[in-house]
């Protein structure tokens, strides 16, 4: 799996998860339980991980949703 996005914004994470689920794209949100350690302050970013072989498809999907600025690399 590769990291496609990193953010502290829980609304953005939820939106991206919804887009990926609707498209049938397997994904994983890493570091989502770190809020317990940081005290729910939102300092630590959550990472959206996807299968490397679907990177082009995911990038296209997120660009179409006007999220191009949020993409890694």
N, CA, C and O atoms as a Maestro MAE file, in Angstrom:
{
 s_m_m2io_version
 :::
 2.0.0
}

f_m_ct {
 s_m_title
 :::
 protein
 m_atom[292] {
  # First column is atom index #
  i_m_mmod_type
  r_m_x_coord
  r_m_y_coord
  r_m_z_coord
  i_m_residue_number
  s_m_chain_name
  s_m_pdb_residue_name
  s_m_pdb_atom_name
  i_m_atomic_number
  :::
  1 25 0.847 -1.179 0.000 1 A "UNK " " N  " 7
  2 3 0.000 0.000 0.000 1 A "UNK " " CA " 6
  3 2 0.890 1.239 0.000 1 A "UNK " " C  " 6
  4 15 1.999 1.233 0.535 1 A "UNK " " O  " 8
  5 25 0.377 2.293 -0.610 2 A "UNK " " N  " 7
  6 3 1.107 3.554 -0.659 2 A "UNK " " CA " 6
  7 2 0.244 4.670 -0.072 2 A "UNK " " C  " 6
  8 15 -0.985 4.590 -0.066 2 A "UNK " " O  " 8
  9 25 0.905 5.694 0.413 3 A "UNK " " N  " 7
  10 3 0.201 6.853 0.975 3 A "UNK " " CA " 6
  11 2 -0.186 7.788 -0.157 3 A "UNK " " C  " 6
  12 15 0.658 8.196 -0.954 3 A "UNK " " O  " 8
  13 25 -1.457 8.121 -0.223 4 A "UNK " " N  " 7
  14 3 -1.950 9.033 -1.251 4 A "UNK " " CA " 6
  15 2 -2.284 10.401 -0.662 4 A "UNK " " C  " 6
  16 15 -2.285 11.407 -1.370 4 A "UNK " " O  " 8
  17 25 -2.572 10.430 0.656 5 A "UNK " " N  " 7
  18 3 -2.971 11.682 1.287 5 A "UNK " " CA " 6
  19 2 -2.649 11.639 2.770 5 A "UNK " " C  " 6
  20 15 -2.668 10.580 3.397 5 A "UNK " " O  " 8
  21 25 -2.351 12.820 3.324 6 A "UNK " " N  " 7
  22 3 -2.111 12.956 4.764 6 A "UNK " " CA " 6
  23 2 -2.799 14.242 5.210 6 A "UNK " " C  " 6
  24 15 -2.565 15.302 4.631 6 A "UNK " " O  " 8
  25 25 -3.644 14.155 6.236 7 A "UNK " " N  " 7
  26 3 -4.379 15.334 6.686 7 A "UNK " " CA " 6
  27 2 -4.801 15.200 8.143 7 A "UNK " " C  " 6
  28 15 -4.903 14.098 8.681 7 A "UNK " " O  " 8
  29 25 -5.042 16.345 8.765 8 A "UNK " " N  " 7
  30 3 -5.592 16.406 10.123 8 A "UNK " " CA " 6
  31 2 -7.104 16.613 10.095 8 A "UNK " " C  " 6
  32 15 -7.752 16.564 11.140 8 A "UNK " " O  " 8
  33 25 -7.664 16.838 8.931 9 A "UNK " " N  " 7
  34 3 -9.074 17.202 8.772 9 A "UNK " " CA " 6
  35 2 -9.963 15.954 8.747 9 A "UNK " " C  " 6
  36 15 -9.965 15.218 7.761 9 A "UNK " " O  " 8
  37 25 -10.714 15.714 9.820 10 A "UNK " " N  " 7
  38 3 -11.567 14.516 9.869 10 A "UNK " " CA " 6
  39 2 -12.693 14.530 8.833 10 A "UNK " " C  " 6
  40 15 -13.134 13.473 8.382 10 A "UNK " " O  " 8
  41 25 -13.153 15.712 8.460 11 A "UNK " " N  " 7
  42 3 -14.203 15.806 7.441 11 A "UNK " " CA " 6
  43 2 -13.641 15.398 6.082 11 A "UNK " " C  " 6
  44 15 -14.298 14.681 5.327 11 A "UNK " " O  " 8
  45 25 -12.443 15.846 5.774 12 A "UNK " " N  " 7
  46 3 -11.797 15.474 4.518 12 A "UNK " " CA " 6
  47 2 -11.554 13.969 4.464 12 A "UNK " " C  " 6
  48 15 -11.795 13.334 3.438 12 A "UNK " " O  " 8
  49 25 -11.080 13.406 5.559 13 A "UNK " " N  " 7
  50 3 -10.856 11.952 5.623 13 A "UNK " " CA " 6
  51 2 -12.163 11.211 5.356 13 A "UNK " " C  " 6
  52 15 -12.188 10.248 4.590 13 A "UNK " " O  " 8
  53 25 -13.228 11.650 5.975 14 A "UNK " " N  " 7
  54 3 -14.531 11.012 5.792 14 A "UNK " " CA " 6
  55 2 -14.994 11.114 4.347 14 A "UNK " " C  " 6
  56 15 -15.520 10.147 3.794 14 A "UNK " " O  " 8
  57 25 -14.806 12.261 3.738 15 A "UNK " " N  " 7
  58 3 -15.199 12.467 2.341 15 A "UNK " " CA " 6
  59 2 -14.400 11.553 1.410 15 A "UNK " " C  " 6
  60 15 -14.966 10.910 0.526 15 A "UNK " " O  " 8
  61 25 -13.096 11.502 1.612 16 A "UNK " " N  " 7
  62 3 -12.235 10.654 0.780 16 A "UNK " " CA " 6
  63 2 -12.600 9.187 0.964 16 A "UNK " " C  " 6
  64 15 -12.664 8.434 -0.007 16 A "UNK " " O  " 8
  65 25 -12.841 8.779 2.208 17 A "UNK " " N  " 7
  66 3 -13.267 7.394 2.462 17 A "UNK " " CA " 6
  67 2 -14.543 7.068 1.703 17 A "UNK " " C  " 6
  68 15 -14.666 5.995 1.112 17 A "UNK " " O  " 8
  69 25 -15.484 7.988 1.721 18 A "UNK " " N  " 7
  70 3 -16.747 7.787 1.027 18 A "UNK " " CA " 6
  71 2 -16.531 7.649 -0.481 18 A "UNK " " C  " 6
  72 15 -17.123 6.777 -1.117 18 A "UNK " " O  " 8
  73 25 -15.683 8.508 -1.051 19 A "UNK " " N  " 7
  74 3 -15.386 8.423 -2.484 19 A "UNK " " CA " 6
  75 2 -14.759 7.077 -2.835 19 A "UNK " " C  " 6
  76 15 -15.138 6.438 -3.817 19 A "UNK " " O  " 8
  77 25 -13.800 6.659 -2.022 20 A "UNK " " N  " 7
  78 3 -13.106 5.397 -2.293 20 A "UNK " " CA " 6
  79 2 -14.040 4.201 -2.139 20 A "UNK " " C  " 6
  80 15 -13.998 3.274 -2.948 20 A "UNK " " O  " 8
  81 25 -14.882 4.215 -1.109 21 A "UNK " " N  " 7
  82 3 -15.840 3.122 -0.922 21 A "UNK " " CA " 6
  83 2 -16.800 3.032 -2.089 21 A "UNK " " C  " 6
  84 15 -17.055 1.946 -2.610 21 A "UNK " " O  " 8
  85 25 -17.341 4.186 -2.506 22 A "UNK " " N  " 7
  86 3 -18.289 4.201 -3.623 22 A "UNK " " CA " 6
  87 2 -17.658 3.695 -4.915 22 A "UNK " " C  " 6
  88 15 -18.342 3.110 -5.755 22 A "UNK " " O  " 8
  89 25 -16.357 3.919 -5.075 23 A "UNK " " N  " 7
  90 3 -15.647 3.474 -6.272 23 A "UNK " " CA " 6
  91 2 -15.153 2.033 -6.137 23 A "UNK " " C  " 6
  92 15 -14.584 1.482 -7.079 23 A "UNK " " O  " 8
  93 25 -15.367 1.424 -4.972 24 A "UNK " " N  " 7
  94 3 -14.935 0.050 -4.755 24 A "UNK " " CA " 6
  95 2 -13.429 -0.089 -4.631 24 A "UNK " " C  " 6
  96 15 -12.862 -1.122 -4.990 24 A "UNK " " O  " 8
  97 25 -12.785 0.945 -4.124 25 A "UNK " " N  " 7
  98 3 -11.328 0.948 -3.990 25 A "UNK " " CA " 6
  99 2 -10.951 0.653 -2.546 25 A "UNK " " C  " 6
  100 15 -11.343 1.367 -1.623 25 A "UNK " " O  " 8
  101 25 -10.180 -0.414 -2.372 26 A "UNK " " N  " 7
  102 3 -9.724 -0.816 -1.044 26 A "UNK " " CA " 6
  103 2 -8.751 0.229 -0.509 26 A "UNK " " C  " 6
  104 15 -7.863 0.682 -1.231 26 A "UNK " " O  " 8
  105 25 -8.917 0.612 0.758 27 A "UNK " " N  " 7
  106 3 -8.069 1.632 1.366 27 A "UNK " " CA " 6
  107 2 -7.946 1.377 2.861 27 A "UNK " " C  " 6
  108 15 -8.654 0.549 3.434 27 A "UNK " " O  " 8
  109 25 -7.036 2.103 3.467 28 A "UNK " " N  " 7
  110 3 -6.818 1.990 4.905 28 A "UNK " " CA " 6
  111 2 -6.461 3.371 5.432 28 A "UNK " " C  " 6
  112 15 -5.654 4.080 4.831 28 A "UNK " " O  " 8
  113 25 -7.063 3.757 6.560 29 A "UNK " " N  " 7
  114 3 -6.744 5.023 7.207 29 A "UNK " " CA " 6
  115 2 -5.786 4.714 8.350 29 A "UNK " " C  " 6
  116 15 -6.178 4.144 9.369 29 A "UNK " " O  " 8
  117 25 -4.537 5.095 8.168 30 A "UNK " " N  " 7
  118 3 -3.512 4.837 9.171 30 A "UNK " " CA " 6
  119 2 -3.471 5.976 10.186 30 A "UNK " " C  " 6
  120 15 -3.765 7.127 9.866 30 A "UNK " " O  " 8
  121 25 -3.109 5.636 11.386 31 A "UNK " " N  " 7
  122 3 -2.944 6.595 12.488 31 A "UNK " " CA " 6
  123 2 -4.260 7.173 12.998 31 A "UNK " " C  " 6
  124 15 -4.254 8.196 13.683 31 A "UNK " " O  " 8
  125 25 -5.380 6.546 12.680 32 A "UNK " " N  " 7
  126 3 -6.665 7.085 13.129 32 A "UNK " " CA " 6
  127 2 -6.859 6.949 14.635 32 A "UNK " " C  " 6
  128 15 -7.644 7.687 15.229 32 A "UNK " " O  " 8
  129 25 -6.153 6.017 15.253 33 A "UNK " " N  " 7
  130 3 -6.279 5.859 16.706 33 A "UNK " " CA " 6
  131 2 -5.250 6.667 17.489 33 A "UNK " " C  " 6
  132 15 -5.201 6.581 18.716 33 A "UNK " " O  " 8
  133 25 -4.446 7.434 16.807 34 A "UNK " " N  " 7
  134 3 -3.430 8.244 17.474 34 A "UNK " " CA " 6
  135 2 -4.048 9.383 18.282 34 A "UNK " " C  " 6
  136 15 -3.380 9.963 19.138 34 A "UNK " " O  " 8
  137 25 -5.318 9.710 18.022 35 A "UNK " " N  " 7
  138 3 -5.973 10.787 18.771 35 A "UNK " " CA " 6
  139 2 -6.020 10.470 20.259 35 A "UNK " " C  " 6
  140 15 -6.074 11.384 21.082 35 A "UNK " " O  " 8
  141 25 -6.001 9.187 20.616 36 A "UNK " " N  " 7
  142 3 -5.973 8.790 22.024 36 A "UNK " " CA " 6
  143 2 -4.682 9.277 22.673 36 A "UNK " " C  " 6
  144 15 -4.685 9.752 23.808 36 A "UNK " " O  " 8
  145 25 -3.586 9.152 21.942 37 A "UNK " " N  " 7
  146 3 -2.287 9.570 22.469 37 A "UNK " " CA " 6
  147 2 -2.104 11.077 22.473 37 A "UNK " " C  " 6
  148 15 -1.453 11.623 23.363 37 A "UNK " " O  " 8
  149 25 -2.675 11.752 21.483 38 A "UNK " " N  " 7
  150 3 -2.480 13.191 21.382 38 A "UNK " " CA " 6
  151 2 -3.557 13.981 22.116 38 A "UNK " " C  " 6
  152 15 -3.491 15.210 22.155 38 A "UNK " " O  " 8
  153 25 -4.530 13.317 22.689 39 A "UNK " " N  " 7
  154 3 -5.579 13.999 23.436 39 A "UNK " " CA " 6
  155 2 -6.630 14.650 22.558 39 A "UNK " " C  " 6
  156 15 -7.249 15.629 22.975 39 A "UNK " " O  " 8
  157 25 -6.851 14.136 21.353 40 A "UNK " " N  " 7
  158 3 -7.862 14.633 20.410 40 A "UNK " " CA " 6
  159 2 -7.640 16.077 19.993 40 A "UNK " " C  " 6
  160 15 -8.596 16.784 19.674 40 A "UNK " " O  " 8
  161 25 -6.399 16.519 19.991 41 A "UNK " " N  " 7
  162 3 -6.068 17.885 19.609 41 A "UNK " " CA " 6
  163 2 -6.010 18.034 18.089 41 A "UNK " " C  " 6
  164 15 -6.233 19.127 17.567 41 A "UNK " " O  " 8
  165 25 -5.716 16.956 17.381 42 A "UNK " " N  " 7
  166 3 -5.656 16.993 15.927 42 A "UNK " " CA " 6
  167 2 -4.295 17.365 15.377 42 A "UNK " " C  " 6
  168 15 -4.187 17.851 14.251 42 A "UNK " " O  " 8
  169 25 -3.259 17.140 16.164 43 A "UNK " " N  " 7
  170 3 -1.905 17.480 15.730 43 A "UNK " " CA " 6
  171 2 -1.358 16.440 14.758 43 A "UNK " " C  " 6
  172 15 -0.726 16.788 13.761 43 A "UNK " " O  " 8
  173 25 -1.599 15.182 15.046 44 A "UNK " " N  " 7
  174 3 -1.060 14.109 14.210 44 A "UNK " " CA " 6
  175 2 -1.969 13.849 13.013 44 A "UNK " " C  " 6
  176 15 -3.176 13.655 13.159 44 A "UNK " " O  " 8
  177 25 -1.372 13.847 11.843 45 A "UNK " " N  " 7
  178 3 -2.141 13.640 10.613 45 A "UNK " " CA " 6
  179 2 -2.501 12.176 10.424 45 A "UNK " " C  " 6
  180 15 -1.755 11.278 10.813 45 A "UNK " " O  " 8
  181 25 -3.642 11.958 9.827 46 A "UNK " " N  " 7
  182 3 -4.060 10.615 9.431 46 A "UNK " " CA " 6
  183 2 -3.608 10.413 7.995 46 A "UNK " " C  " 6
  184 15 -3.565 11.367 7.218 46 A "UNK " " O  " 8
  185 25 -3.269 9.178 7.633 47 A "UNK " " N  " 7
  186 3 -2.790 8.876 6.290 47 A "UNK " " CA " 6
  187 2 -3.778 7.965 5.576 47 A "UNK " " C  " 6
  188 15 -4.267 6.991 6.148 47 A "UNK " " O  " 8
  189 25 -4.063 8.291 4.330 48 A "UNK " " N  " 7
  190 3 -4.918 7.461 3.494 48 A "UNK " " CA " 6
  191 2 -3.997 6.600 2.636 48 A "UNK " " C  " 6
  192 15 -3.206 7.112 1.845 48 A "UNK " " O  " 8
  193 25 -4.114 5.288 2.806 49 A "UNK " " N  " 7
  194 3 -3.288 4.337 2.073 49 A "UNK " " CA " 6
  195 2 -4.155 3.572 1.077 49 A "UNK " " C  " 6
  196 15 -5.296 3.216 1.369 49 A "UNK " " O  " 8
  197 25 -3.593 3.330 -0.096 50 A "UNK " " N  " 7
  198 3 -4.298 2.611 -1.159 50 A "UNK " " CA " 6
  199 2 -3.362 1.580 -1.780 50 A "UNK " " C  " 6
  200 15 -2.151 1.626 -1.563 50 A "UNK " " O  " 8
  201 25 -3.920 0.656 -2.549 51 A "UNK " " N  " 7
  202 3 -3.104 -0.295 -3.305 51 A "UNK " " CA " 6
  203 2 -2.326 0.467 -4.371 51 A "UNK " " C  " 6
  204 15 -2.885 1.309 -5.074 51 A "UNK " " O  " 8
  205 25 -1.051 0.171 -4.485 52 A "UNK " " N  " 7
  206 3 -0.185 0.868 -5.441 52 A "UNK " " CA " 6
  207 2 -0.669 0.717 -6.879 52 A "UNK " " C  " 6
  208 15 -0.511 1.632 -7.687 52 A "UNK " " O  " 8
  209 25 -1.251 -0.421 -7.199 53 A "UNK " " N  " 7
  210 3 -1.695 -0.649 -8.582 53 A "UNK " " CA " 6
  211 2 -2.951 0.147 -8.949 53 A "UNK " " C  " 6
  212 15 -3.374 0.127 -10.104 53 A "UNK " " O  " 8
  213 25 -3.545 0.837 -7.990 54 A "UNK " " N  " 7
  214 3 -4.732 1.663 -8.274 54 A "UNK " " CA " 6
  215 2 -4.448 3.152 -8.109 54 A "UNK " " C  " 6
  216 15 -5.372 3.965 -8.086 54 A "UNK " " O  " 8
  217 25 -3.174 3.505 -7.994 55 A "UNK " " N  " 7
  218 3 -2.804 4.899 -7.736 55 A "UNK " " CA " 6
  219 2 -3.341 5.862 -8.797 55 A "UNK " " C  " 6
  220 15 -3.909 6.898 -8.453 55 A "UNK " " O  " 8
  221 25 -3.170 5.537 -10.068 56 A "UNK " " N  " 7
  222 3 -3.640 6.432 -11.131 56 A "UNK " " CA " 6
  223 2 -5.146 6.653 -11.051 56 A "UNK " " C  " 6
  224 15 -5.629 7.772 -11.222 56 A "UNK " " O  " 8
  225 25 -5.872 5.588 -10.792 57 A "UNK " " N  " 7
  226 3 -7.336 5.677 -10.676 57 A "UNK " " CA " 6
  227 2 -7.740 6.555 -9.498 57 A "UNK " " C  " 6
  228 15 -8.645 7.382 -9.613 57 A "UNK " " O  " 8
  229 25 -7.068 6.375 -8.368 58 A "UNK " " N  " 7
  230 3 -7.395 7.153 -7.168 58 A "UNK " " CA " 6
  231 2 -7.038 8.622 -7.380 58 A "UNK " " C  " 6
  232 15 -7.811 9.506 -7.010 58 A "UNK " " O  " 8
  233 25 -5.891 8.883 -7.962 59 A "UNK " " N  " 7
  234 3 -5.504 10.274 -8.232 59 A "UNK " " CA " 6
  235 2 -6.527 10.963 -9.136 59 A "UNK " " C  " 6
  236 15 -6.897 12.113 -8.904 59 A "UNK " " O  " 8
  237 25 -6.974 10.255 -10.159 60 A "UNK " " N  " 7
  238 3 -7.987 10.809 -11.067 60 A "UNK " " CA " 6
  239 2 -9.293 11.075 -10.321 60 A "UNK " " C  " 6
  240 15 -9.916 12.121 -10.505 60 A "UNK " " O  " 8
  241 25 -9.703 10.129 -9.483 61 A "UNK " " N  " 7
  242 3 -10.936 10.273 -8.704 61 A "UNK " " CA " 6
  243 2 -10.868 11.490 -7.779 61 A "UNK " " C  " 6
  244 15 -11.817 12.272 -7.705 61 A "UNK " " O  " 8
  245 25 -9.752 11.647 -7.080 62 A "UNK " " N  " 7
  246 3 -9.621 12.761 -6.143 62 A "UNK " " CA " 6
  247 2 -9.439 14.100 -6.859 62 A "UNK " " C  " 6
  248 15 -9.883 15.133 -6.358 62 A "UNK " " O  " 8
  249 25 -8.800 14.091 -8.008 63 A "UNK " " N  " 7
  250 3 -8.694 15.321 -8.808 63 A "UNK " " CA " 6
  251 2 -10.066 15.746 -9.296 63 A "UNK " " C  " 6
  252 15 -10.389 16.934 -9.291 63 A "UNK " " O  " 8
  253 25 -10.885 14.773 -9.722 64 A "UNK " " N  " 7
  254 3 -12.245 15.074 -10.169 64 A "UNK " " CA " 6
  255 2 -13.098 15.648 -9.039 64 A "UNK " " C  " 6
  256 15 -14.059 16.376 -9.285 64 A "UNK " " O  " 8
  257 25 -12.739 15.313 -7.800 65 A "UNK " " N  " 7
  258 3 -13.460 15.825 -6.628 65 A "UNK " " CA " 6
  259 2 -12.824 17.124 -6.107 65 A "UNK " " C  " 6
  260 15 -13.128 17.574 -5.003 65 A "UNK " " O  " 8
  261 25 -11.931 17.723 -6.924 66 A "UNK " " N  " 7
  262 3 -11.252 18.981 -6.571 66 A "UNK " " CA " 6
  263 2 -10.371 18.861 -5.338 66 A "UNK " " C  " 6
  264 15 -10.256 19.809 -4.561 66 A "UNK " " O  " 8
  265 25 -9.754 17.713 -5.154 67 A "UNK " " N  " 7
  266 3 -8.875 17.479 -4.004 67 A "UNK " " CA " 6
  267 2 -7.411 17.343 -4.421 67 A "UNK " " C  " 6
  268 15 -6.605 16.777 -3.684 67 A "UNK " " O  " 8
  269 25 -7.075 17.851 -5.579 68 A "UNK " " N  " 7
  270 3 -5.721 17.712 -6.108 68 A "UNK " " CA " 6
  271 2 -4.673 18.288 -5.164 68 A "UNK " " C  " 6
  272 15 -3.586 17.723 -5.043 68 A "UNK " " O  " 8
  273 25 -4.967 19.386 -4.498 69 A "UNK " " N  " 7
  274 3 -4.019 20.028 -3.570 69 A "UNK " " CA " 6
  275 2 -3.677 19.134 -2.387 69 A "UNK " " C  " 6
  276 15 -2.617 19.290 -1.781 69 A "UNK " " O  " 8
  277 25 -4.556 18.204 -2.052 70 A "UNK " " N  " 7
  278 3 -4.366 17.347 -0.885 70 A "UNK " " CA " 6
  279 2 -3.502 16.118 -1.162 70 A "UNK " " C  " 6
  280 15 -3.057 15.451 -0.228 70 A "UNK " " O  " 8
  281 25 -3.262 15.817 -2.439 71 A "UNK " " N  " 7
  282 3 -2.546 14.602 -2.809 71 A "UNK " " CA " 6
  283 2 -1.067 14.684 -2.475 71 A "UNK " " C  " 6
  284 15 -0.457 15.748 -2.583 71 A "UNK " " O  " 8
  285 25 -0.498 13.569 -2.072 72 A "UNK " " N  " 7
  286 3 0.939 13.480 -1.812 72 A "UNK " " CA " 6
  287 2 1.675 13.251 -3.117 72 A "UNK " " C  " 6
  288 15 1.177 12.577 -4.019 72 A "UNK " " O  " 8
  289 25 2.862 13.819 -3.203 73 A "UNK " " N  " 7
  290 3 3.782 13.589 -4.319 73 A "UNK " " CA " 6
  291 2 3.140 13.746 -5.610 73 A "UNK " " C  " 6
  292 15 3.786 13.583 -6.645 73 A "UNK " " O  " 8
  :::
 }
 m_bond[291] {
  # First column is bond index #
  i_m_from
  i_m_to
  i_m_order
  :::
  1 1 2 1
  2 2 3 1
  3 3 4 2
  4 3 5 1
  5 5 6 1
  6 6 7 1
  7 7 8 2
  8 7 9 1
  9 9 10 1
  10 10 11 1
  11 11 12 2
  12 11 13 1
  13 13 14 1
  14 14 15 1
  15 15 16 2
  16 15 17 1
  17 17 18 1
  18 18 19 1
  19 19 20 2
  20 19 21 1
  21 21 22 1
  22 22 23 1
  23 23 24 2
  24 23 25 1
  25 25 26 1
  26 26 27 1
  27 27 28 2
  28 27 29 1
  29 29 30 1
  30 30 31 1
  31 31 32 2
  32 31 33 1
  33 33 34 1
  34 34 35 1
  35 35 36 2
  36 35 37 1
  37 37 38 1
  38 38 39 1
  39 39 40 2
  40 39 41 1
  41 41 42 1
  42 42 43 1
  43 43 44 2
  44 43 45 1
  45 45 46 1
  46 46 47 1
  47 47 48 2
  48 47 49 1
  49 49 50 1
  50 50 51 1
  51 51 52 2
  52 51 53 1
  53 53 54 1
  54 54 55 1
  55 55 56 2
  56 55 57 1
  57 57 58 1
  58 58 59 1
  59 59 60 2
  60 59 61 1
  61 61 62 1
  62 62 63 1
  63 63 64 2
  64 63 65 1
  65 65 66 1
  66 66 67 1
  67 67 68 2
  68 67 69 1
  69 69 70 1
  70 70 71 1
  71 71 72 2
  72 71 73 1
  73 73 74 1
  74 74 75 1
  75 75 76 2
  76 75 77 1
  77 77 78 1
  78 78 79 1
  79 79 80 2
  80 79 81 1
  81 81 82 1
  82 82 83 1
  83 83 84 2
  84 83 85 1
  85 85 86 1
  86 86 87 1
  87 87 88 2
  88 87 89 1
  89 89 90 1
  90 90 91 1
  91 91 92 2
  92 91 93 1
  93 93 94 1
  94 94 95 1
  95 95 96 2
  96 95 97 1
  97 97 98 1
  98 98 99 1
  99 99 100 2
  100 99 101 1
  101 101 102 1
  102 102 103 1
  103 103 104 2
  104 103 105 1
  105 105 106 1
  106 106 107 1
  107 107 108 2
  108 107 109 1
  109 109 110 1
  110 110 111 1
  111 111 112 2
  112 111 113 1
  113 113 114 1
  114 114 115 1
  115 115 116 2
  116 115 117 1
  117 117 118 1
  118 118 119 1
  119 119 120 2
  120 119 121 1
  121 121 122 1
  122 122 123 1
  123 123 124 2
  124 123 125 1
  125 125 126 1
  126 126 127 1
  127 127 128 2
  128 127 129 1
  129 129 130 1
  130 130 131 1
  131 131 132 2
  132 131 133 1
  133 133 134 1
  134 134 135 1
  135 135 136 2
  136 135 137 1
  137 137 138 1
  138 138 139 1
  139 139 140 2
  140 139 141 1
  141 141 142 1
  142 142 143 1
  143 143 144 2
  144 143 145 1
  145 145 146 1
  146 146 147 1
  147 147 148 2
  148 147 149 1
  149 149 150 1
  150 150 151 1
  151 151 152 2
  152 151 153 1
  153 153 154 1
  154 154 155 1
  155 155 156 2
  156 155 157 1
  157 157 158 1
  158 158 159 1
  159 159 160 2
  160 159 161 1
  161 161 162 1
  162 162 163 1
  163 163 164 2
  164 163 165 1
  165 165 166 1
  166 166 167 1
  167 167 168 2
  168 167 169 1
  169 169 170 1
  170 170 171 1
  171 171 172 2
  172 171 173 1
  173 173 174 1
  174 174 175 1
  175 175 176 2
  176 175 177 1
  177 177 178 1
  178 178 179 1
  179 179 180 2
  180 179 181 1
  181 181 182 1
  182 182 183 1
  183 183 184 2
  184 183 185 1
  185 185 186 1
  186 186 187 1
  187 187 188 2
  188 187 189 1
  189 189 190 1
  190 190 191 1
  191 191 192 2
  192 191 193 1
  193 193 194 1
  194 194 195 1
  195 195 196 2
  196 195 197 1
  197 197 198 1
  198 198 199 1
  199 199 200 2
  200 199 201 1
  201 201 202 1
  202 202 203 1
  203 203 204 2
  204 203 205 1
  205 205 206 1
  206 206 207 1
  207 207 208 2
  208 207 209 1
  209 209 210 1
  210 210 211 1
  211 211 212 2
  212 211 213 1
  213 213 214 1
  214 214 215 1
  215 215 216 2
  216 215 217 1
  217 217 218 1
  218 218 219 1
  219 219 220 2
  220 219 221 1
  221 221 222 1
  222 222 223 1
  223 223 224 2
  224 223 225 1
  225 225 226 1
  226 226 227 1
  227 227 228 2
  228 227 229 1
  229 229 230 1
  230 230 231 1
  231 231 232 2
  232 231 233 1
  233 233 234 1
  234 234 235 1
  235 235 236 2
  236 235 237 1
  237 237 238 1
  238 238 239 1
  239 239 240 2
  240 239 241 1
  241 241 242 1
  242 242 243 1
  243 243 244 2
  244 243 245 1
  245 245 246 1
  246 246 247 1
  247 247 248 2
  248 247 249 1
  249 249 250 1
  250 250 251 1
  251 251 252 2
  252 251 253 1
  253 253 254 1
  254 254 255 1
  255 255 256 2
  256 255 257 1
  257 257 258 1
  258 258 259 1
  259 259 260 2
  260 259 261 1
  261 261 262 1
  262 262 263 1
  263 263 264 2
  264 263 265 1
  265 265 266 1
  266 266 267 1
  267 267 268 2
  268 267 269 1
  269 269 270 1
  270 270 271 1
  271 271 272 2
  272 271 273 1
  273 273 274 1
  274 274 275 1
  275 275 276 2
  276 275 277 1
  277 277 278 1
  278 278 279 1
  279 279 280 2
  280 279 281 1
  281 281 282 1
  282 282 283 1
  283 283 284 2
  284 283 285 1
  285 285 286 1
  286 286 287 1
  287 287 288 2
  288 287 289 1
  289 289 290 1
  290 290 291 1
  291 291 292 2
  :::
 }
}
